[in-house]
Amino acid sequence: MLSRTADHLFWMARYMERAENTARMLDINLKALLLPGNADDEARTHRAVLRISELDAAFDTRHDKTTRSNVLHFLVADPTNPSSIYSCLQAARENARAVRGTLTTEWWETVNDTWLQFAGHLRGDELNTNPEALFEWVKFRSHLSRGVRVGTALQDDALYFTQLGTFLERADNTARILDVRFVEVDRPDSRSAARQLEDFYYWTSILSSVSALEIYRKVYRDVVTPARVVELLILNQQMPRSLLASMEGVCANLALLRTDASREVERAAGKLRAELLYSDLRQIFSVGVHTFLTQFLARVYELGNQVARTYLMLPVG
């Protein structure tokens, strides 16, 4: 496959997954604001989302105040923010259009229609009147795109590059969603008893945002605790959006795309997967969850660069 085609497929999938996960993160943010708090608490909640997304500096260049409306517009509808849902869906559509002949008709129409319908939702002011419904719609369209892809695409390199992009982006974004809570506090089990009720509702919203609440109840059959949420979303192979499951997907698709030049990227991915597979909660909490997730994000970022160097970079000149 031409590296240009592989690049478009890889980034089409990453942008679609990023749009979904931004919607999931903002959904957590809105639910957290329903808990008792003051204006300072609300501002800190918004800043945490911006900081985890590494967008706080870009936000500050465009807005003087960290308000709910400013943050929502910046992360959802701002075309100047390359990581907004607007920009991600547009980029996914443009990458899909560039390889239109590689996609099945149903696959292309799903991606294209998602972009067109999203613009209509913004024109209808749904972001201000019912943002929760808009986020659910974004998540549904991402699910639909994946389902159409798996159900209609030939199982060849085009599908494998797309799935590689999906799993790599999911690993990154699940870590960011989980880290929203740990960006300032490393150890959730050290919180005072006065915060336990808030923690319960917060961690429940975390699980709901990654479609994991029902899975949690099946696995643990007990009260929601921060430590178990961390275990489920980092170490559980059977949880579809966990870090370990995401890295399993990355490694499986790299194996399907194996070339003479892919040994190093496969080694890096396999090492990260193995470290997750053989980690336990004590190790994670000993270094601090935020520190652990920060290190994981840095390694996923470098892994993405290795994928680009191995498969996607076009010859210079």
URURUR-V573144 format. One record per pair of residues at least 24 apart in sequence whose C-alpha atoms are under 8 Angstrom apart, sorted by the first residue. I is the first residue (numbers start at 0). J is the second residue. If there is no record, write none. Layout:
# URURUR-V573144
I,J
I,J
This chain:
# URURUR-V573144
0,156
0,157
2,310
2,311
2,312
2,313
3,311
3,312
3,313
4,98
5,157
5,160
5,310
5,311
6,307
6,311
6,312
7,94
7,95
7,97
7,98
8,94
8,95
8,98
8,157
8,160
8,161
8,164
9,160
9,161
9,162
9,163
9,164
9,165
10,91
10,94
10,161
10,164
11,90
11,91
11,92
11,93
11,94
11,95
11,161
11,164
12,91
12,161
12,162
12,164
12,165
13,91
13,164
13,165
13,167
13,168
14,87
14,88
14,90
14,91
15,87
15,88
15,91
15,141
16,141
16,165
16,168
16,169
17,82
17,84
17,87
17,168
17,169
17,172
18,82
18,83
18,84
18,85
18,87
18,88
18,137
19,84
19,134
19,137
19,138
19,141
20,138
20,169
20,172
20,173
20,176
21,74
21,83
21,84
22,84
22,134
22,135
22,137
22,138
23,134
23,138
23,176
23,208
23,209
24,48
24,176
24,208
25,71
25,134
26,131
26,134
26,208
27,201
27,204
27,205
27,208
30,201
30,204
31,201
31,204
34,197
42,66
45,70
47,179
47,182
48,179
51,175
51,178
51,179
51,182
52,175
68,127
71,126
72,126
76,121
85,117
85,118
88,113
88,114
89,114
101,157
102,152
103,151
103,152
105,147
105,151
106,144
106,147
106,148
106,151
106,152
109,143
109,144
109,147
110,144
113,140
156,255
156,256
159,252
159,253
159,255
159,256
160,252
160,256
162,248
162,249
162,252
163,248
163,249
163,252
163,253
166,245
166,246
166,248
166,249
167,245
167,246
167,249
167,299
167,303
169,240
169,245
170,240
170,241
170,242
170,245
170,246
170,299
171,296
171,299
171,300
173,209
173,232
173,240
173,241
173,242
174,242
174,292
174,295
174,296
175,292
176,205
177,205
177,229
177,232
178,288
178,289
178,292
181,288
181,289
182,289
183,289
184,289
185,284
185,287
185,288
185,289
185,290
186,284
186,287
186,288
187,225
187,226
188,225
188,226
198,225
199,223
199,224
202,228
209,240
211,238
214,238
226,280
229,280
230,279
230,280
233,275
234,275
234,276
234,278
234,279
242,275
243,272
243,275
243,276
246,271
246,272
247,272
260,309
261,309
264,302
264,305
264,306
264,309
267,302
268,302
271,298
